Amino acid sequence: MEYNDNMNAARTLNKLGYNVFMLPKLPNSKSPDFILQKDKMLYIYELKTVYGENSLENRLNTGSLQSDRIILNIVGGASSRYVANTVKRFYLRNRHIKEIKVLLSGKPIEVYRNQIERNDFTKNFMDRWAR
């Protein structure tokens, strides 16, 4: 199942203009899933597929152990407000996190630290979610 989730996310990211390199799973190792390349820049990401609100915080926590950049692939029911608030709380508790990409129905919502520090973050996130 994890392989299929990774392949589906890789296809989506490729359609969004990224060159996607999947990293092999090593036994007994916590390694990131992807290297993404865009505009001559390379970044390492951990993918976490989220099937509902109950797993979101746990997926962020485990992802942060593997990379400082996380892709959340939302495939189950989750409200935009809940995701926004959880991502914000997570950023505030984890200073080493640089970026979270939220994939929702094939569209990315990129979240950076400077965005969550704004008072209108939740509203802006929900607006991007609704587009």
N, C-alpha and C positions, 0 to 999 in steps of 0.2 A: 504494500500500500504506500509506504514512504517513497519508494522509487517512482510510482505513478504520480504522486503529488509533486515530486521534484521535476519530473518530465513535463507535466502540465504547466507548472510555474515557469520552467525554462522556455517553453514554447511561447508563453505569454510575454515574458521579458524580451525574447527575441523579436516578437512582433512590435514591441515598443522601442526597438532600435538598439538594444544591447547585444553585444556578442557575449554569449553565455558559455562558460566553461564549467562543467560539473566536476566536482572533486570526488574521488573515490572514497567510499567508507572504509576506514581502517578498523580492524578488530580492536576492541577495548580502547577506543580513542574517541575523543570529542573533537571532531574536525568540522570545519564549516562545509557548506554544501556547494557554493558557487564562487566563481570569480566572474564579475561583470566588467565588461569593457565598453566604454562609450567616450567618444571624443579623446582618444589616446590615454584615457585614465583607467586604471585597474583598481577594483575594490573587491574585498572578500566579504561575502554575506552568508549568514545562516538562514535557511528557510524554515519557517514553522507554519504549518497548515492549521487553521483554526476552524473547528466544526461547530462552535457555539460559544456563547459568552463565558460559560463555566471554565473553559480551557485557556482563555486568553492570557491571563496573568501567569499561569504556569508555563505556557509556551514562550512568553517573553523572558521569563527567568531562565529557563533552560537554554534558550537561544543566546542569551548574554554570556553564557559560559563558553560559547563556541566562537563568537565574533562580536565586534563592537558595532556591526551593521547587521540589522535583522530585516528579513522580508516576512511579513505576515500575509499569508494567502487566506483570505476570509472566504470560506465555502459554505458555512452554515449560518444559521440565524444569529445575528448580532446587531444591536442598534448602533447607529453612528455616535450617539452621545456616550454610550457605554465604552465603545472603542476609543473615542477621543479622550475621555477621562482616564481610562486605564493606561493608555500610552503616555499621557501627561504625567501621571503619578509614577510610572515606571521610569521615565526620563529623570524626574526629580530625585529619585532614590538611587539611580545608577549613573553617576557622573561620567563613566567611561564610554557610554553609548554615544555614537556619532550620528547614526541615522536609522530610521525605521521606515521601510517602504510598506505600505498597506496595499495589497492587490485585492481589488473588489470587482468581480465580473470583468476581468481583463484590463481594468484601468488602474494606474498607480496613484496613490496619494503619498507623496514623499513628505516625511516629517523630520525636521531638524531641530536641534536644541533651541536655536533663537526663536523658532515659531512657538514652542510651548511656553516660553517665558512671556508671551504677549497675553494681555487680558482677553483678547477676542479669539484665542486659539480654538476653543471648542466650537464656537459659531463658524469660524472659517473651515474647520475640519468637516463639520456637518454639511456645509455648503458644497465642498468639494465631493463629499460622499454622494450627495443628491444629484450631481451632474451626470 
